[in-house]
């Protein structure tokens, strides 16, 4: 009976990886478009805000970079996901407890 859970874990793990990979790819493409390398980044931040849009639970994700030569965080992009599209249970649990969650993203 335990073998039933193996595909579920694999599918769930793949979805989580895709979600975070999408965020990391946004950071990398922003850096590349400005001729910068990952080594020029002090910190990459993803700020998750739970919002309600037309009776739908949405998550706004603001991606910011702190560069080593500039102390002001620069907004890279703002993404919108339905809360159902986020398969990372840690993110969802934190959003349910608090309306805003900030994560440092490893590039």
C-alpha positions as CSV (number, residue, x, y, z in Angstrom):
1,X,0.0,0.0,0.0
2,X,2.9,2.4,0.7
3,X,3.9,2.3,-3.0
4,X,0.9,4.5,-3.8
5,X,2.6,7.5,-2.1
6,X,5.7,7.3,-4.2
7,X,4.2,8.9,-7.4
8,X,2.5,11.5,-5.2
9,X,5.8,12.5,-3.6
10,X,7.5,12.6,-7.0
11,X,4.8,14.8,-8.6
12,X,4.6,17.1,-5.5
13,X,8.4,17.4,-5.5
14,X,8.5,18.3,-9.2
15,X,5.8,20.9,-8.7
16,X,7.7,22.5,-5.8
17,X,10.9,22.5,-7.8
18,X,9.2,24.1,-10.8
19,X,7.6,26.9,-8.7
20,X,10.9,27.9,-7.1
21,X,12.8,27.4,-10.4
22,X,10.4,29.8,-12.0
23,X,11.3,32.5,-9.4
24,X,15.1,31.8,-9.7
25,X,14.8,32.0,-13.5
26,X,13.2,35.5,-13.2
27,X,16.1,36.7,-11.1
28,X,18.7,35.2,-13.5
29,X,17.1,36.7,-16.6
30,X,16.8,40.1,-15.0
31,X,20.5,40.0,-14.1
32,X,21.5,38.8,-17.6
33,X,19.5,41.5,-19.3
34,X,21.6,44.1,-17.4
35,X,24.9,42.3,-18.0
36,X,25.2,41.3,-14.3
37,X,26.3,38.1,-12.7
38,X,25.0,36.2,-9.7
39,X,28.2,37.2,-7.9
40,X,27.0,40.8,-7.9
41,X,24.0,40.0,-5.8
42,X,24.0,40.5,-2.0
43,X,20.6,39.1,-1.5
44,X,17.6,37.9,-3.5
45,X,14.2,38.3,-1.8
46,X,10.8,37.0,-2.6
47,X,8.0,38.8,-0.8
48,X,4.7,36.8,-0.8
49,X,1.5,38.8,-0.1
50,X,-1.9,37.1,0.3
51,X,-4.5,39.2,-1.6
52,X,-8.1,38.7,-2.6
53,X,-9.1,39.5,-6.1
54,X,-12.7,39.0,-7.2
55,X,-13.4,36.4,-4.5
56,X,-10.3,34.5,-5.5
57,X,-7.4,33.9,-3.2
58,X,-4.3,35.2,-4.9
59,X,-0.7,35.6,-4.0
60,X,1.4,38.5,-5.2
61,X,5.1,37.8,-5.3
62,X,7.4,40.7,-5.4
63,X,11.0,39.7,-6.5
64,X,13.7,42.1,-5.2
65,X,17.5,42.1,-5.5
66,X,20.0,43.8,-3.3
67,X,23.1,44.3,-5.3
68,X,26.5,44.6,-3.8
69,X,27.1,48.1,-5.3
70,X,23.7,49.5,-4.4
71,X,22.0,49.3,-1.0
72,X,18.5,49.9,-2.2
73,X,16.6,46.7,-3.2
74,X,15.6,46.8,-6.8
75,X,12.3,45.3,-7.8
76,X,12.9,42.7,-10.5
77,X,9.3,41.6,-11.2
78,X,5.9,41.2,-9.6
79,X,4.2,37.8,-10.2
80,X,0.6,36.8,-9.4
81,X,-0.4,33.2,-8.6
82,X,-3.6,31.6,-7.5
83,X,-2.9,30.2,-4.0
84,X,-3.8,26.8,-5.5
85,X,-0.9,27.1,-8.0
86,X,1.6,27.2,-5.1
87,X,2.6,23.7,-4.2
88,X,5.0,24.5,-1.5
89,X,3.3,23.7,1.8
90,X,5.6,25.8,3.9
91,X,4.8,28.9,1.8
92,X,1.1,28.2,2.0
93,X,1.2,27.6,5.8
94,X,3.1,30.8,6.4
95,X,0.7,32.8,4.2
96,X,-2.3,31.4,6.1
97,X,-0.8,32.4,9.4
98,X,0.4,35.8,8.2
99,X,-0.6,37.8,5.2
100,X,3.0,38.6,4.2
101,X,6.0,36.3,4.1
102,X,9.5,37.2,3.0
103,X,12.0,34.5,1.8
104,X,15.6,34.8,0.9
105,X,16.1,32.9,-2.4
106,X,19.3,31.1,-3.2
107,X,20.5,31.8,-6.7
